[in-house]
Amino acid sequence: MKIQLTSVFVDDQAEALRFYTDVLGFVKKHDVPVGEQDRWLTVVSPEAPDGPELLLEPLGHPAARTYRDALVTDGIPLAQFAVDDVRAEYERLRGLGVRFTQDPLEMGPVTTAVLDDTCGNLIQIASQQQ
């Protein structure tokens, strides 16, 4: 068994695609129209183009909005992405105007930071010392 797909709920798929590709550095994998306005829109890491996909899922179901907004209110990230160096990525992203809700924090061998993805979610980045 392996993880093939996970998703984040987004208010605007076009804005989400811009943020996740132009800012975070992912690459578009699939972009298929589904219905009148929505798309099956996924991104992947350029380091693993055949690896797990992140679906930029339209926020259509009322329960999804309630769930996502409750996580943000409580400061809980919806997803976590691995990076080689949290501090370096934090500085790079801040230079691009990304807003962080948690500055880099060391917790034993793990360093994390939490950012606002501009699409309604908090995302944690993490690195582990080897």
Sequence and secondary structure as in RCSB ss.txt:
>XXXX:A:sequence
MKIQLTSVFVDDQAEALRFYTDVLGFVKKHDVPVGEQDRWLTVVSPEAPDGPELLLEPLGHPAARTYRDALVTDG
IPLAQFAVDDVRAEYERLRGLGVRFTQDPLEMGPVTTAVLDDTCGNLIQIASQQQ
>XXXX:A:secstr
    EEEEEES HHHHHHIIIIIT  EEEEEEEETTTEEEEEEE TT TTS EEEEEE  SHHHHHHHHHHHHTT
  SEEEE S HHHHHHHHHHTT  EEEEEEEETTEEEEEEE SSS EEEEEEE  
